[in-house]
Amino acid sequence: MNALPLVIGIGAALGAYLLTMGIIASRAADATTLARERLARQEVGLGQSAVALQLEKPLAERLFGPMRRWLDRQMMRMTPEAQAANFRRQLDFVGNPLNLDPAGLQTLRIAAAAALGAIGTAIGMFIGTPFAIGLALVIGVAVGFYVPVVWLGQLVQERRTELEASLPNALDVVAISMEAGLGLDRALEQLVRHQDDSLTLLVARALREIQLGRPRSEALQEMAEATGIDDFTSLIRGILYAEKTGVPIARTIAAHAAQMRVKRRLKIRTEAARASLKILIPTVGCVFPTLWLILLGPALLVVLTLGH
């Protein structure tokens, strides 16, 4: 029985379902629809708690509602505009490797999907069955289409690790410069001048935007959001709040640097504590069987010999 039409039919049905969910999610994002839904909820739930309103919903909606909302969010993330903006932020964050832009990354994904799809088809033809050919083709295309995204995500994670490692020392430099009498912008310029790493590249970009007339708060907030590091984002918010309220910024920066060092120390201790658990699996699976074979192997041979 040829199973390739069945696989193609299932894929087409899944694609139609995802497309339908994406259309529903885009319509639900309309501001007028959201406002009407909120007004309806307020009218229905007047004098009732949120738990009571949830219990009044049908069982099927309560069970499958969270999954449907998760799918809606994924569909919104997969829209071309949101996906291109996300790729642009990630590529700018890692320094545009291979001079890629969002269009170039999409081209790389299509090329990788075509290449691995051809390899998968060749493997399936070597096996010989139509089902194996179709399955290998689908797996090759899917893997090739997502390998560049995984590669980009790995680059982003490595860059964030570098930033987290260099951030406390950079904050100390900024705090000392401000305690010496420099302003925040001049202290950041001193950091860029005396330190060369991935963090100073982001700071230099933000300083150029400020010099071109962009408000400092917007430039710093965008710089913090581009890193994806919660501690850095909270630091920038603390600096902006301290600037508005008159609190010494140098003291705020020094406190955040000390707090980040404590968190990093605790993280290192946590990873060290997990090392004993991680080494347990290879120890039990590889070392113990070999040890048992060495110790019990001769005795087993003697027992087998006596049995004959």
Helices and strands as residue ranges (DSSP letters): H 4-28, H 31-44, H 50-56, H 59-77, H 80-93, G 97-99, H 102-127, H 130-179, H 184-194, H 198-211, H 216-227, H 230-245, H 249-278, H 280-282, I 283-287, H 288-307
